[in-house]
Amino acid sequence: MKKLVLLTAVAFMFAACNKCKECTHDDYEYTTWDQNDNQETHGDYIEEICSDNFESKADFNDYIDAIEDEGADCKSDFWN
């Protein structure tokens, strides 16, 4: 029984792989202003894109390719 549960968990882990990607946009940064209108930047803009938001895997891959063509760096969100 334990082997069956472990095998199911491992299968689910690999099925969930590459469902989401984190895309870092180097050109954009988070910016905040305080009460005195002083501006402060806080690093790169990171967007999480999941395949569940698309009708097909091809649409998801096309969108990721288009974002990477604009200069974003997309990586699997599996280990985060």
N, C-alpha and C positions, 0 to 999 in steps of 0.2 A: 504494500500500500504506500509506503514511504517513497519507494522508487517511482511509482506512478505520479505522485504529487510533485516530486522533484522534476521528473521528465516533463510534466505539464507546465511547470513554472519556467523551465528552460525554453520550451517551445514558445511560450507566450512572450518571453523576453526577446527572442529573435524575431517574432512576428511584429513586435512593437518597434523594432529598430528602424531608424530612418523615417519615422512618422513625423517628427518635428525637426526643424533646423533653426539654428540661431544665426542670423545674418548681422554682421557688424558693418556699419556704415562709417567709414573713416572721415567722410566729409561733413558729417553732422555731429554735433555735440549737445549735451544737455546744458542749458543755460538758465540760471536763476538770477533774480534781482532782489536786493534787500530794500529796506525802507528808504534808503538814501540813493536809490537808483544805481548802486554799484553792481556791476555785472560779474558773475563768476561762472566758469565752465566746469563741468563735472565728468568729462570723458565721452567716449564714443556712444553713438546711438545703436542699441542692439534690439533687433526685432525678431520675435519668435514666430515662425511660420509653420503651421501644421497641415499635413495632407488631408486631415478630416474637413478642412474648410474648402476643399476643392471637389468638383464632381468626379474627377478621374486622376489617376496617378500621372498621366501625361500632362494634364493641366498644371498639376503641382510642379512637376519637373520643368515645364516651360517657364513658369513664374520664377522659379529659383534661378534658371539660366538667365532670364531677363534681368533680374536683380544683380546677379554677378557681372553681367555685361556693363551695368551702370557703376561698377566699382566696389560692390559689397563683397565681403568675405563670408561665405556660408559654410557652417560646419554642423555635423550631426549633434543633436541635443541629447543623445542617448546617455552619456556619462555625466551630465550635469544634474 
